[in-house]
Amino acid sequence: MNANVPSIEQLKEMGLPAPVSYWPQAWGWWALLGLLAIGLVVLGIRAWLHWRRNAYRREALARLKVIEDLQELPELLKRVALSMPLAPEEHQRVPTLSGADWQAFLLRHGRTPLPEDFSRQLASLAYGSVDISSAQRKQLLAQCEAWVEHHHVAA
């Protein structure tokens, strides 16, 4: 047996290892961080372009909120239709649309149902003074607001 048996008082505490860094050191993490940054930039640009593309919609909705004379309503909807990013051949037809063609255009691009005589109501507002009740006025404005807010553009 060995006579030199160390005593417990001679034991020393071992030092702790260096703390693990949270910052990634491998190239794969840098690549992932770069892809994430590129993805965020692309998403930001797309959101900004979408916001800019819908400026005409925001302006029309703001105008609808303060409209006093309902004779402005058909012109406002026509301006919204002219501001929509449409195919060139469809964009050229918009100024001449009236009656059933205008109704079909509104239904084709709208996501909300419209009354069957909606284009006739707009035409009577544009070319004559029509006396309508307060409830009819609110309903007409609500239908126009819903169309402007929810119309679909394929572009």
Secondary structure, 3 states (H helix, E strand, C coil): CCCCCCCHHHCCCCCCCCCCCCCCCCHHHHHHHHHHHHHHHHHHHHHHHHHHHCHHHHHHHHHHHHCCCCCHHHHHHHHHHHHCCCCHHHHHHHHHCCHHHHHHHHHHHCCCCCCCCHHHHHHHHHHCCCCCCHHHHHHHHHHHHHHHHHCCCCC
